């Protein structure tokens, strides 16, 4: 290597400050926005001095939240699974109880209907001409029944 040569290393290029023309005005939109924000606003025409200029939703800085370790995440998932399983079991138990109650009610109604039919006092009318002679009130009391299974 000759001493006249200038050796430029990659680290020197990366670490060096930019040697571009700094006198030229920057006209990028970000710079203009920043300058616009710094300009003080005058008194609003409506007179509502307490109102501030709205910021766009996209300009809000969002945090990523607390990052959990893998072990904690797995423990949380297992806890959530266990809670959901317990919840499902409780719901299933409630549903089964409800169904059992409905079935019991159906059986009780059926038994009550059978008992009511058994306890009825039945008088068979063999002479059908009697029906024609009956008054309206008596006709309303008459009900047809199947007496073959009695």
Secondary structure, DSSP 8 states (H G I E B T S, - for coil): --TTS----HHHHHHS---S-SSS----HHHHHHHHHHS-----TT--TT------GGGS---------HHHHHHHHHHHHHHHHHHHHHHHHHHHHHHHHHHHHHHHHHHHHHHHHHT--------THHHHHS-HHHHHH------TT-
